[in-house]
Amino acid sequence: MLPRSLKRLLVVSAFFAWLHCLFVCAQARFSYLHMKYLFFSWLAVFVGSWVVYVEYSSYTELCRGHECKNSICDKFQKGVIDGSACNSLCEKDTLYLGKCLSAKPSNQVYSGSWGDMEGIIKCQMEEDPHYDLGIQLEPRKESASFNRPTKGTSMEKFKEMVFSHLKAKVGDQANLADLVTLVLGVADSNKDGQISLSEAHSAWALLQLNEFLLSIVLQEREHTPRLLGFCGDLYVMEKVPYVPLYGVSLPWMVELWIPASLRRSIDQWAAPSWPRKAKIAIGLFELVEDLFHGTFGSFLMCDVSAAGFGYTERHDIKVVDARRIVPEAAFQEVMRERRCEEDSDCMYGRDCLTSCDLTKHRCTTEVTQPNLAKVCSTLKDYLLYGAPSDIKDELEKQLYACIALKGASEQMEMEHSLILNNLKTLLWKKISHTKDS
């Protein structure tokens, strides 16, 4: 099989060869004016065809839901995996993959329906291995093979496996046993009080994923969509009505030509009223609190872009993409071993940067910016636009103080708590008497 990129090159080369031949052969028979019209007509056809071809190729590369379903259902029918969504996906056909929302071929995302419930279906596809932080934090190769735990593993041994894995991920927490209990409760998909080998295969594969782990850690806090079911490492999450946090999704051809200033104006115009934006922001600040020295350790937000968050009809914040919200303990362990020549070598995701120790050529483990500073940077323009005049100056002052927070500062925790409380109090006082609260 030829690679897709080589196929494209051959198609383009053949087209231009044919076009050149047409031009030369017809030159003797047509006037210059006719040739000019003919050339530009064919050029328009070519450009249009090329756009359609690129869009179709991108879609077929990004959207491989049928492959994902076939792979999962093959393993389910062989008894390798099991889960609460397997029958509906593979036998009853009541779990339906709808619109493709994938941004990467390895992470298949679809809107869909499960009976009368709407959901978001996520499936992991294998890709060529890359030796970077993302793969080390989410080892896809192991989870995709569904070969752990092995046959004959006792329930007690599986529990020990889960405990050791979680300890490596979130650190040695005093209440780690409670987290293990939560995970095992989810693993028992048919709620019969036992975990079969096929259920254990699914649970172990899912446990490698940051997003699945976070949904367990925060399931009582309602900042993440509910986990509706799973089969292998395919899982179904509650659908969040409004995504992204702010902004309007436009066709990519429009994005290419629209000025940045106009884009910002469109995004602000489409945003909710200011009191509702304030409520959404308070929810995001509460999420930061839950992730910063939370019940089961600290987590780092390594991509704080609007696309990773959404909100409900009641304007409650929801994390819709938690792949880059990573346990701090696991992050530090990986960074400790990462080689570097400069600070930029110590970046994970879009927003987690540490510094490079040039004496050892190893990355340090402390991020330069805490979660709160990144959230404030994302919210600044969103919150200041349309803010009531009586609090706008103070709000701006607090947001800039928040953005200036440094991760390695001796007083960081105290400053973090003070600024977080100030921002929540300022916003809440302004909206607490309104219906939007």
Phi, psi and chi 1 to 4 in degrees:
 res  aa     phi    psi   chi1   chi2   chi3   chi4
   1 MET       -  131.0  -68.1  -73.4  -71.6      -
   2 LEU   -75.6  143.8  -70.4  171.9      -      -
   3 PRO   -61.3  151.8  -18.2   28.7      -      -
   4 ARG   -60.0  -40.1  -74.4 -171.3  175.8   93.3
   5 SER   -63.5  -37.7   56.6      -      -      -
   6 LEU   -69.8  -37.7 -177.5   55.8      -      -
   7 LYS   -60.0  -43.6  -73.8 -179.3  179.9  177.9
   8 ARG   -61.2  -43.8  -70.8  179.8 -177.0  174.9
   9 LEU   -62.1  -41.2 -177.5   59.8      -      -
  10 LEU   -65.1  -41.4  -69.3  172.9      -      -
  11 VAL   -61.5  -46.8  169.2      -      -      -
  12 VAL   -64.1  -44.4  174.7      -      -      -
  13 SER   -61.4  -43.9  -59.5      -      -      -
  14 ALA   -63.4  -40.6      -      -      -      -
  15 PHE   -63.6  -45.7  177.8   84.0      -      -
  16 PHE   -68.0  -34.8  -86.2  111.6      -      -
  17 ALA   -61.9  -44.0      -      -      -      -
  18 TRP   -65.7  -41.1  173.4   78.9      -      -
  19 LEU   -64.4  -39.5 -170.1   62.2      -      -
  20 HIS   -64.7  -42.8  176.0   70.8      -      -
  21 CYS   -61.5  -44.7  177.9      -      -      -
  22 LEU   -60.0  -41.9  178.7   67.5      -      -
  23 PHE   -64.7  -46.5 -173.9   89.9      -      -
  24 VAL   -67.5  -45.1  171.3      -      -      -
  25 CYS   -65.1  -34.9  -66.2      -      -      -
  26 ALA   -88.0  -10.5      -      -      -      -
  27 GLN   -61.0  -35.5 -162.0  168.0   16.6      -
  28 ALA   -74.1  -17.4      -      -      -      -
  29 ARG  -104.8  -18.5  -60.5  178.1   58.6 -171.1
  30 PHE  -117.9  153.1  -67.3   94.9      -      -
  31 SER   -71.7  165.7   67.6      -      -      -
  32 TYR   -58.9  -39.8  171.4   76.4      -      -
  33 LEU   -64.5  -44.1 -173.0   60.3      -      -
  34 HIS   -63.0  -40.6  -73.6  143.9      -      -
  35 MET   -63.7  -37.8  -78.0  -55.6  -56.9      -
  36 LYS   -64.0  -45.6 -175.2  171.5   71.6  171.5
  37 TYR   -62.8  -42.4  -74.5  145.2      -      -
  38 LEU   -62.8  -43.5 -179.4   63.3      -      -
  39 PHE   -62.0  -47.6  173.1   76.1      -      -
  40 PHE   -70.4  -30.1  -77.7  109.2      -      -
  41 SER   -64.3  -46.9  -63.2      -      -      -
  42 TRP   -68.1  -33.2  -83.7  108.8      -      -
  43 LEU   -63.0  -41.9 -176.4   61.8      -      -
  44 ALA   -63.0  -42.7      -      -      -      -
  45 VAL   -62.3  -41.8  170.5      -      -      -
  46 PHE   -63.4  -47.9  168.5   70.6      -      -
  47 VAL   -60.6  -45.7  170.4      -      -      -
  48 GLY   -61.0  -44.0      -      -      -      -
  49 SER   -64.7  -38.8  -58.5      -      -      -
  50 TRP   -66.0  -40.5 -179.9 -113.9      -      -
  51 VAL   -61.6  -45.5  167.7      -      -      -
  52 VAL   -62.0  -42.4  170.7      -      -      -
  53 TYR   -63.7  -45.5  175.8   74.5      -      -
  54 VAL   -63.1  -43.4  168.7      -      -      -
  55 GLU   -62.0  -44.0  -79.1  -68.8  -78.3      -
  56 TYR   -65.5  -42.5  175.8   75.5      -      -
  57 SER   -63.4  -42.6  -61.2      -      -      -
  58 SER   -61.7  -42.0  -59.9      -      -      -
  59 TYR   -63.6  -45.5 -179.0   86.4      -      -
  60 THR   -68.5  -29.1   54.7      -      -      -
  61 GLU   -76.2  -39.6  -72.3  177.4    4.6      -
  62 LEU   -80.3  -33.8  -78.9  177.0      -      -
  63 CYS  -110.6   95.3  -57.5      -      -      -
  64 ARG  -123.5   43.8  -60.9 -174.2  -70.1  158.7
  65 GLY   -60.4  -36.6      -      -      -      -
  66 HIS   -65.0  -36.9   64.2  -72.9      -      -
  67 GLU   -65.9  -42.2  -66.7  178.9   35.0      -
  68 CYS   -62.4  -48.4 -174.4      -      -      -
  69 LYS   -61.7  -44.7  179.4 -179.8  176.4  179.9
  70 ASN   -61.0  -42.1  -69.9  -17.1      -      -
  71 SER   -65.6  -46.1  173.7      -      -      -
  72 ILE   -63.7  -46.7  -71.2  -70.1      -      -
  73 CYS   -68.6  -31.9  -70.0      -      -      -
  74 ASP   -62.4  -43.2  177.7   63.0      -      -
  75 LYS   -71.0  -35.0  -68.6  179.3  175.1   65.9
  76 PHE   -65.2  -45.1  166.8   62.7      -      -
  77 GLN   -68.0  -22.9  -74.3  154.7    2.8      -
  78 LYS   -87.3   -2.7  -69.7  177.0  179.3  176.2
  79 GLY    81.3   13.5      -      -      -      -
  80 VAL   -76.6  -39.0  176.6      -      -      -
  81 ILE  -129.1  162.2   58.4  175.4      -      -
  82 ASP  -155.7  162.4 -160.1   -0.3      -      -
  83 GLY   175.9  171.4      -      -      -      -
  84 SER   -66.8  -18.1   53.8      -      -      -
  85 ALA  -101.8   -3.3      -      -      -      -
  86 CYS   -64.8  -48.8  -70.4      -      -      -
  87 ASN   -60.7  -43.8  -84.6  -37.8      -      -
  88 SER   -65.6  -35.8  -61.5      -      -      -
  89 LEU   -77.6  -42.7  177.7   70.9      -      -
  90 CYS  -104.0  -21.8  -56.4      -      -      -
  91 GLU  -120.6  -44.6  -65.9 -177.5   -9.6      -
  92 LYS   -89.7  -16.2  -62.7  179.0 -179.3  177.0
  93 ASP    54.9   37.1  -75.4  -31.6      -      -
  94 THR  -100.2   -6.9   53.9      -      -      -
  95 LEU  -103.6  110.5  177.0   54.0      -      -
  96 TYR  -112.7  128.3  170.3   71.4      -      -
  97 LEU   -86.6  118.1  -82.4   67.4      -      -
  98 GLY  -102.2 -120.5      -      -      -      -
  99 LYS   -65.9  134.3 -178.4 -179.3  178.1 -178.0
 100 CYS   -77.4  128.0  175.9      -      -      -
 101 LEU  -120.2   13.9  -53.7  172.3      -      -
 102 SER   -65.6  141.1  -54.8      -      -      -
 103 ALA  -110.0  -17.0      -      -      -      -
 104 LYS  -137.7  141.3  -72.3 -178.4   64.6  178.3
 105 PRO   -59.1  -31.0  -23.3   33.1      -      -
 106 SER   -78.6  -16.7   59.1      -      -      -
 107 ASN  -121.3   92.8 -173.8   49.5      -      -
 108 GLN   -81.2  124.5  -65.3  -67.8  -68.6      -
 109 VAL  -129.6  130.5 -176.8      -      -      -
 110 TYR  -139.0  141.6  -65.7   81.5      -      -
 111 SER   -77.7  153.3   63.2      -      -      -
 112 GLY  -168.9 -174.5      -      -      -      -
 113 SER  -135.5  148.3   58.2      -      -      -
 114 TRP  -131.2   96.4 -171.1   -1.8      -      -
 115 GLY    64.6 -119.9      -      -      -      -
 116 ASP   -99.5   10.4   57.8   -5.2      -      -
 117 MET  -102.2  138.4  -65.9 -174.2  -62.8      -
 118 GLU   -90.9  143.4  -74.0 -170.0  -63.6      -
 119 GLY  -153.5  175.2      -      -      -      -
 120 ILE  -114.8  124.1  -62.1  -64.6      -      -
 121 ILE  -104.7  127.6  -57.2  157.6      -      -
 122 LYS  -123.9  135.0  -59.6 -170.5  177.6 -174.3
 123 CYS  -138.7  137.6 -179.7      -      -      -
 124 GLN   -96.4  130.2  -45.0  -54.7  -50.7      -
 125 MET  -113.1  142.9  -62.8  -73.1  -74.7      -
 126 GLU   -67.7  148.9  -71.7 -172.0   75.4      -
 127 GLU  -139.8  171.1   58.8 -177.7  -11.6      -
 128 ASP   -59.5  136.6  -65.2  -26.6      -      -
 129 PRO   -66.3  138.3   22.7  -31.5      -      -
 130 HIS  -123.7  131.4  -60.6  -74.3      -      -
 131 TYR   -90.5   73.4  -59.9   99.1      -      -
 132 ASP  -131.4 -179.2   61.6   15.2      -      -
 133 LEU   -62.7  -37.5 -178.5   60.4      -      -
 134 GLY   -60.3  -43.2      -      -      -      -
 135 ILE   -70.6  -36.8  -65.0  -59.8      -      -
 136 GLN   -68.4  -32.3  -67.3  178.5   57.1      -
 137 LEU   -80.0  -25.4  -78.5  173.4      -      -
 138 GLU  -132.8   82.6  -66.3 -163.6   -3.9      -
 139 PRO   -71.0   90.0   24.9  -29.8      -      -
 140 ARG   -63.9  -34.8  -67.9  -67.4  -42.4  123.3
 141 LYS   -60.9  -42.4 -163.0  170.2 -176.6 -179.4
 142 GLU   -69.1  -45.6  177.7 -174.2  -22.1      -
 143 SER   -68.3  -33.6   58.6      -      -      -
 144 ALA   -69.9  -24.0      -      -      -      -
 145 SER   -81.6  -18.4   59.7      -      -      -
 146 PHE    52.8   43.0  -58.3  108.6      -      -
 147 ASN  -105.8    6.1   58.0    6.9      -      -
 148 ARG  -130.2  140.3  -65.9 -170.1   69.1 -170.4
 149 PRO   -71.7  160.8   28.4  -35.7      -      -
 150 THR   -80.7  163.0   55.5      -      -      -
 151 LYS   -60.4  136.7 -170.5  174.3 -178.4  179.1
 152 GLY    94.7   -5.5      -      -      -      -
 153 THR   -68.1  128.2  -59.8      -      -      -
 154 SER   -77.2  164.4   66.4      -      -      -
 155 MET   -61.1  -39.4 -178.1   62.0 -162.9      -
 156 GLU   -66.2  -39.2 -164.9   58.4   35.1      -
 157 LYS   -67.2  -40.0 -179.3   63.1  177.4  175.2
 158 PHE   -64.1  -39.6  179.9   59.4      -      -
 159 LYS   -60.8  -39.4 -172.3  174.4 -179.3  179.4
 160 GLU   -65.6  -39.0  -70.8  175.7   11.5      -
 161 MET   -59.8  -47.1  -76.3  175.6   60.1      -
 162 VAL   -63.0  -43.3  172.7      -      -      -
 163 PHE   -60.2  -47.2 -174.9   92.0      -      -
 164 SER   -64.2  -40.5  -62.6      -      -      -
 165 HIS   -64.3  -45.8  176.0   76.8      -      -
 166 LEU   -67.7  -35.3  -68.6  173.6      -      -
 167 LYS   -62.5  -40.5 -177.2  177.7  178.2  179.7
 168 ALA   -68.2  -32.7      -      -      -      -
 169 LYS   -77.1  -54.2  -81.5  -86.1 -169.1  178.8
 170 VAL  -105.2   -3.5  -57.5      -      -      -
 171 GLY    93.8  174.0      -      -      -      -
 172 ASP   -83.4   82.7 -167.0    3.0      -      -
 173 GLN   -86.3  147.8  -54.3  -67.8  -40.7      -
 174 ALA   -63.1  -31.1      -      -      -      -
 175 ASN  -106.5   30.2   55.0   -5.2      -      -
 176 LEU   -60.6  -33.5 -162.6   55.9      -      -
 177 ALA   -61.7  -32.6      -      -      -      -
 178 ASP   -66.9  -39.1  -65.7  -23.2      -      -
 179 LEU   -66.0  -39.9 -177.9   55.4      -      -
 180 VAL   -59.8  -42.7  172.3      -      -      -
 181 THR   -61.6  -41.1  -59.1      -      -      -
 182 LEU   -62.1  -44.0  -70.6  174.6      -      -
 183 VAL   -63.9  -44.6  169.8      -      -      -
 184 LEU   -66.3  -32.0  -64.7  179.4      -      -
 185 GLY   -64.0  -38.5      -      -      -      -
 186 VAL   -71.5  -38.3  173.3      -      -      -
 187 ALA   -61.2  -34.2      -      -      -      -
 188 ASP   -77.1   79.0 -179.8   14.9      -      -
 189 SER   -68.3  -30.7   60.0      -      -      -
 190 ASN   -96.0    4.0   59.0    5.1      -      -
 191 LYS    55.6   41.8  -53.3  -55.8  176.1 -171.6
 192 ASP   -99.4    6.2   63.9   -7.7      -      -
 193 GLY    83.1   -0.2      -      -      -      -
 194 GLN  -127.5  151.5  -58.8  -67.7  -35.6      -
 195 ILE  -114.9  111.7  -60.9  177.1      -      -
 196 SER   -73.4  167.4   66.0      -      -      -
 197 LEU   -62.2  -39.9 -179.8   61.3      -      -
 198 SER   -67.7  -36.8   52.9      -      -      -
 199 GLU   -66.6  -39.5  -74.2  176.5  -33.1      -
 200 ALA   -64.5  -37.8      -      -      -      -
 201 HIS   -59.2  -45.4  -77.1  157.3      -      -
 202 SER   -64.3  -46.9  -65.3      -      -      -
 203 ALA   -62.7  -40.7      -      -      -      -
 204 TRP   -66.3  -40.7 -176.2 -104.8      -      -
 205 ALA   -63.1  -44.1      -      -      -      -
 206 LEU   -66.5  -32.1  -73.0  168.3      -      -
 207 LEU   -68.1  -15.9 -157.2   51.3      -      -
 208 GLN   -75.5  -15.1  -46.2  -54.0  -49.9      -
 209 LEU   -94.5  129.6  -54.1  175.4      -      -
 210 ASN   -57.3  -41.0  -65.4  -36.3      -      -
 211 GLU   -64.4  -42.0 -173.9  162.5   58.2      -
 212 PHE   -65.5  -45.2  177.6   79.0      -      -
 213 LEU   -60.1  -42.8  176.2   58.8      -      -
 214 LEU   -65.8  -35.9 -165.8   70.5      -      -
 215 SER   -64.2  -30.6   71.7      -      -      -
 216 ILE   -74.4  -45.8  -58.0  -65.1      -      -
 217 VAL   -62.0  -38.8  168.0      -      -      -
 218 LEU  -105.4   16.5  -64.1 -179.6      -      -
 219 GLN   -63.9  -24.1   65.1  178.6  -15.8      -
 220 GLU   -87.4  -10.6  -61.5  -61.1  -36.7      -
 221 ARG   -98.3  -14.2  -62.7  -64.4  -64.8  154.7
 222 GLU    65.4   23.0  -61.4 -175.1  -11.4      -
 223 HIS   -91.7  -11.0  -66.2  -47.3      -      -
 224 THR  -115.7  148.8   56.4      -      -      -
 225 PRO   -61.2  150.0  -18.3   30.0      -      -
 226 ARG   -67.0  140.6  -73.0 -176.5  -59.9  118.4
 227 LEU   -78.7  116.0  176.6   68.9      -      -
 228 LEU   -88.7  -29.3  -58.9  178.7      -      -
 229 GLY   172.9  174.4      -      -      -      -
 230 PHE  -156.3  162.9   62.2   89.0      -      -
 231 CYS  -152.8  111.8 -176.2      -      -      -
 232 GLY    62.6 -135.0      -      -      -      -
 233 ASP  -100.5   17.8   56.6    1.8      -      -
 234 LEU   -89.2  132.0  176.3  147.3      -      -
 235 TYR  -140.5  155.8   55.1  103.2      -      -
 236 VAL  -117.1  124.7 -172.2      -      -      -
 237 MET  -111.7  153.7  -54.3  -67.1  -73.4      -
 238 GLU   -56.2  139.0  171.4 -170.9   20.1      -
 239 LYS   -79.6  133.7 -173.9  174.0 -177.5  179.1
 240 VAL   -95.4  124.1  178.5      -      -      -
 241 PRO   -62.8  -38.0  -18.5   28.4      -      -
 242 TYR  -119.4  111.2  -60.1  101.4      -      -
 243 VAL  -139.2  136.8  178.7      -      -      -
 244 PRO   -80.3 -174.7   31.8  -36.2      -      -
 245 LEU   -55.7  -44.6  179.4   64.9      -      -
 246 TYR  -150.6  162.4   57.9   80.4      -      -
 247 GLY   104.1  163.8      -      -      -      -
 248 VAL  -118.9  133.4  178.6      -      -      -
 249 SER   -78.3  121.6  -63.3      -      -      -
 250 LEU  -117.2  154.0  -61.8  172.8      -      -
 251 PRO   -57.1  146.2  -23.0   33.0      -      -
 252 TRP   -61.8  -30.3   68.0  -88.5      -      -
 253 MET   -69.0  -32.0  -69.8 -166.4   70.6      -
 254 VAL   -70.8  -40.5  177.0      -      -      -
 255 GLU   -57.8  -34.8  -69.6  -82.8   10.7      -
 256 LEU   -64.1  -32.2  -71.0  175.1      -      -
 257 TRP  -106.8  -15.5  -62.6  102.3      -      -
 258 ILE   -78.3  130.5 -169.0  169.1      -      -
 259 PRO   -65.0  150.1  -16.9   28.7      -      -
 260 ALA   -60.0  -39.3      -      -      -      -
 261 SER   -64.8  -40.7   57.7      -      -      -
 262 LEU   -67.7  -37.8  178.9   57.2      -      -
 263 ARG   -61.3  -43.6  176.7   67.1 -148.3 -124.6
 264 ARG   -62.6  -40.2  -77.3 -166.0  -62.7  -88.9
 265 SER   -63.7  -41.9  -62.3      -      -      -
 266 ILE   -62.6  -44.0  -67.2  172.6      -      -
 267 ASP   -61.9  -42.9  -70.8  -14.7      -      -
 268 GLN   -67.7  -38.2  -65.8  -72.1    7.4      -
 269 TRP   -63.1  -36.4  173.2   80.1      -      -
 270 ALA   -83.9   -7.5      -      -      -      -
 271 ALA   -74.0  159.4      -      -      -      -
 272 PRO   -65.1  173.9  -14.3   26.5      -      -
 273 SER   -62.2  159.9   64.0      -      -      -
 274 TRP   -59.7  -44.1 -170.6   86.0      -      -
 275 PRO   -57.3  -35.9  -25.4   35.7      -      -
 276 ARG   -72.3  -36.4  -70.3  173.4  175.0  172.3
 277 LYS   -62.4  -38.9  -70.9 -165.5  -68.0 -174.5
 278 ALA   -62.7  -41.1      -      -      -      -
 279 LYS   -64.7  -41.8 -175.2 -178.7  179.6 -176.6
 280 ILE   -60.6  -43.1  -69.0  167.3      -      -
 281 ALA   -63.9  -41.3      -      -      -      -
 282 ILE   -59.6  -41.2  -70.1  171.1      -      -
 283 GLY   -61.3  -38.6      -      -      -      -
 284 LEU   -68.8  -37.9 -161.8   46.1      -      -
 285 PHE   -65.0  -36.9  -68.9  139.4      -      -
 286 GLU   -66.8  -35.6  -71.5  173.7  -12.5      -
 287 LEU   -61.1  -43.2  172.1   63.8      -      -
 288 VAL   -57.9  -42.5  170.9      -      -      -
 289 GLU   -60.1  -43.1  -75.6 -176.7  -61.5      -
 290 ASP   -66.4  -30.7  -68.6  -22.6      -      -
 291 LEU   -85.5  -23.4  -63.9  176.5      -      -
 292 PHE   -92.7  104.9 -176.0   66.6      -      -
 293 HIS    54.9   51.2  -63.3  -38.2      -      -
 294 GLY   -78.2 -170.1      -      -      -      -
 295 THR   -58.3  -38.1  -52.4      -      -      -
 296 PHE  -119.7   44.3  -59.7  110.2      -      -
 297 GLY    95.8  179.9      -      -      -      -
 298 SER   -97.5  146.6  -64.5      -      -      -
 299 PHE  -124.8  146.8  -73.9   72.9      -      -
 300 LEU  -106.0  133.4  -62.4  173.2      -      -
 301 MET   -91.6  106.4  -58.3  170.2   73.3      -
 302 CYS  -103.6    7.4  -66.5      -      -      -
 303 ASP  -154.4   92.0 -172.6   -9.7      -      -
 304 VAL   -99.8   58.5 -167.2      -      -      -
 305 SER   -99.1  157.6   59.5      -      -      -
 306 ALA   -59.4  -29.4      -      -      -      -
 307 ALA   -66.1  -20.2      -      -      -      -
 308 GLY   -85.5   -1.0      -      -      -      -
 309 PHE  -133.8  156.5  -56.8   91.1      -      -
 310 GLY  -147.8 -170.4      -      -      -      -
 311 TYR  -152.6  163.2   56.3   93.0      -      -
 312 THR   -94.2 -179.3   67.1      -      -      -
 313 GLU   -59.1  -28.5  -60.4  -78.7   -2.5      -
 314 ARG   -91.4    7.5  -61.9  179.3   59.2 -171.8
 315 HIS    64.2   38.4  -58.7   91.3      -      -
 316 ASP   -95.1  133.1  -64.5  -39.6      -      -
 317 ILE   -69.6  144.8 -167.8   76.0      -      -
 318 LYS  -138.4  138.1  -65.1  -78.4 -174.6 -179.5
 319 VAL   -81.8  120.8  179.7      -      -      -
 320 VAL  -104.1  -13.3  -65.7      -      -      -
 321 ASP  -142.2  100.7 -173.5   -8.5      -      -
 322 ALA  -105.6   17.1      -      -      -      -
 323 ARG   -63.3  -26.9  -72.3  173.8  -61.2  155.0
 324 ARG  -107.9   22.4  -68.4  -65.6 -178.4  -95.9
 325 ILE  -104.4  105.6  -60.6 -179.3      -      -
 326 VAL  -117.4  148.3  -60.5      -      -      -
 327 PRO   -62.3  133.1  -18.9   31.3      -      -
 328 GLU   -62.5  -38.5 -174.3  175.4   29.8      -
 329 ALA   -61.3  -44.9      -      -      -      -
 330 ALA   -67.7  -39.8      -      -      -      -
 331 PHE   -59.0  -46.8  174.2   87.0      -      -
 332 GLN   -66.0  -38.5  -69.4 -179.6  -21.5      -
 333 GLU   -63.0  -42.1 -174.3   63.0   29.8      -
 334 VAL   -70.7  -43.4  171.5      -      -      -
 335 MET   -61.8  -34.3  -83.6  -60.9 -177.3      -
 336 ARG   -59.7  -29.2 -165.8  174.5  -76.0  115.4
 337 GLU   -98.3   -3.8  -60.1  -58.9  -41.1      -
 338 ARG   -81.1  129.1  178.0  178.8  -86.7 -160.9
 339 ARG   -81.7  151.5  -65.9 -167.6   58.8   80.0
 340 CYS  -153.9  158.0   61.1      -      -      -
 341 GLU  -116.3  -23.2  -62.0  -63.2  -29.9      -
 342 GLU  -153.2  169.5   54.2 -172.1   23.7      -
 343 ASP   -57.9  -35.8  -72.3   -8.7      -      -
 344 SER   -63.7  -18.0   60.6      -      -      -
 345 ASP   -73.9  -10.5  -64.6  -29.9      -      -
 346 CYS  -107.6   37.9  -58.1      -      -      -
 347 MET  -106.0  136.8  172.8   70.5   82.5      -
 348 TYR  -127.1  134.8  172.6   62.9      -      -
 349 GLY    64.1 -144.7      -      -      -      -
 350 ARG  -101.0  -22.0 -160.3 -175.7   70.8  137.6
 351 ASP  -130.7    0.3  -65.8  -46.9      -      -
 352 CYS  -105.3  102.7  -77.4      -      -      -
 353 LEU  -121.1  132.0  175.9   68.4      -      -
 354 THR  -114.6 -178.6   72.1      -      -      -
 355 SER  -103.0  161.7   57.2      -      -      -
 356 CYS   -98.4  123.5 -179.4      -      -      -
 357 ASP   -82.8  102.4 -177.3  -14.3      -      -
 358 LEU   -71.5  -16.1  -66.4  176.9      -      -
 359 THR   -74.5  -30.7   61.1      -      -      -
 360 LYS  -110.4  -11.5  -59.4  176.3 -178.1  177.2
 361 HIS    53.9   43.3  -70.2  -76.4      -      -
 362 ARG  -129.7  150.1  -61.2  -79.9 -179.4  177.1
 363 CYS   -74.6  143.9  -65.9      -      -      -
 364 THR   -76.9  173.0   58.4      -      -      -
 365 THR  -104.7  -11.7   58.9      -      -      -
 366 GLU   -93.4  127.6  -63.1  -63.3  -34.5      -
 367 VAL   -69.6  148.6  -70.3      -      -      -
 368 THR   -75.7  -25.3   57.0      -      -      -
 369 GLN  -127.8  130.8  -98.2 -165.1  -38.7      -
 370 PRO   -74.1  167.1   27.8  -33.6      -      -
 371 ASN   -53.5  -42.5  -67.9  -23.0      -      -
 372 LEU   -61.4  -40.9 -177.2   58.8      -      -
 373 ALA   -62.6  -39.1      -      -      -      -
 374 LYS   -68.1  -40.0  -57.1  166.1 -160.2  171.0
 375 VAL   -65.0  -43.0  165.5      -      -      -
 376 CYS   -62.5  -38.5  -73.5      -      -      -
 377 SER   -63.4  -40.1 -178.2      -      -      -
 378 THR   -68.7  -35.4  -62.4      -      -      -
 379 LEU   -88.3  -14.1  -72.2  175.6      -      -
 380 LYS   -52.6  -61.4  179.2  174.5   69.5   68.9
 381 ASP   -65.3  -36.3  -68.2  -19.6      -      -
 382 TYR   -60.6  -43.8  178.6   72.8      -      -
 383 LEU   -82.1  -34.4  -90.3 -179.3      -      -
 384 LEU   -74.9  -28.7  -70.2  176.5      -      -
 385 TYR   -68.8  117.2 -175.8   85.8      -      -
 386 GLY    81.9    6.7      -      -      -      -
 387 ALA   -65.5  143.0      -      -      -      -
 388 PRO   -56.3  139.5  -24.3   33.7      -      -
 389 SER   -61.3  -29.9   56.9      -      -      -
 390 ASP   -74.9  -13.4   57.7  -29.0      -      -
 391 ILE  -122.5   -3.5   68.3  162.8      -      -
 392 LYS   -60.5  -45.1 -172.1  169.1 -174.9  177.0
 393 ASP   -63.5  -45.0  -71.8  -14.4      -      -
 394 GLU   -66.6  -39.1  178.9   61.8   20.1      -
 395 LEU   -62.4  -43.9  178.8   58.8      -      -
 396 GLU   -62.3  -42.3 -174.1  172.0   21.9      -
 397 LYS   -60.7  -46.0  175.3 -175.3  171.7 -176.4
 398 GLN   -66.3  -38.6  -68.1  -66.8  -22.1      -
 399 LEU   -65.9  -41.1  -74.7  170.0      -      -
 400 TYR   -69.0  -35.8  -84.3  108.2      -      -
 401 ALA   -64.0  -36.9      -      -      -      -
 402 CYS   -66.0  -45.8  175.6      -      -      -
 403 ILE   -62.6  -29.0  -67.0  168.6      -      -
 404 ALA   -78.9   -6.0      -      -      -      -
 405 LEU   -58.6  138.4  -76.5  170.1      -      -
 406 LYS  -113.2  141.8  -60.8  -62.2 -179.7 -174.3
 407 GLY   -69.1  -34.3      -      -      -      -
 408 ALA   -95.0    5.7      -      -      -      -
 409 SER   -64.7  141.1  166.2      -      -      -
 410 GLU   -63.2  -34.1  -69.6 -176.5    5.9      -
 411 GLN   -96.2   13.2  -56.9  -64.5  -40.4      -
 412 MET   -58.2  -45.7 -167.8  -86.0  -71.2      -
 413 GLU   -63.0  -41.1  -70.9 -161.3   24.0      -
 414 MET   -67.2  -45.6 -175.6 -178.0  -61.2      -
 415 GLU   -63.1  -41.5  -66.6  172.1   -9.7      -
 416 HIS   -56.0  -51.7 -177.8  -75.5      -      -
 417 SER   -63.9  -40.9  -63.0      -      -      -
 418 LEU   -64.4  -49.1 -179.0   62.5      -      -
 419 ILE   -66.9  -40.5  -69.5  173.1      -      -
 420 LEU   -60.6  -46.2 -174.9   57.9      -      -
 421 ASN   -65.0  -40.5  -73.3  -27.4      -      -
 422 ASN   -60.9  -44.3  -73.7  -14.6      -      -
 423 LEU   -66.7  -46.0  -79.4  165.4      -      -
 424 LYS   -62.6  -42.0  -74.7  175.2   60.9 -179.4
 425 THR   -65.8  -43.2  -59.1      -      -      -
 426 LEU   -60.6  -46.3 -177.3   64.5      -      -
 427 LEU   -70.4  -42.9  -65.1  172.8      -      -
 428 TRP   -65.5  -40.4 -176.1 -111.0      -      -
 429 LYS   -59.5  -34.0  -81.0 -174.9  176.6  179.3
 430 LYS   -77.0  -28.1 -165.3   62.6 -175.1  175.6
 431 ILE  -113.4   -5.1   68.3  168.7      -      -
 432 SER   -63.0  -24.8   58.8      -      -      -
 433 HIS   -93.7    0.6   62.6  -76.2      -      -
 434 THR   -98.9  163.8   68.8      -      -      -
 435 LYS   -67.9  -20.9   63.3  178.6 -178.9  179.6
 436 ASP   -72.1  -14.9  -62.0  -56.1      -      -
 437 SER   -76.4      -   64.3      -      -      -
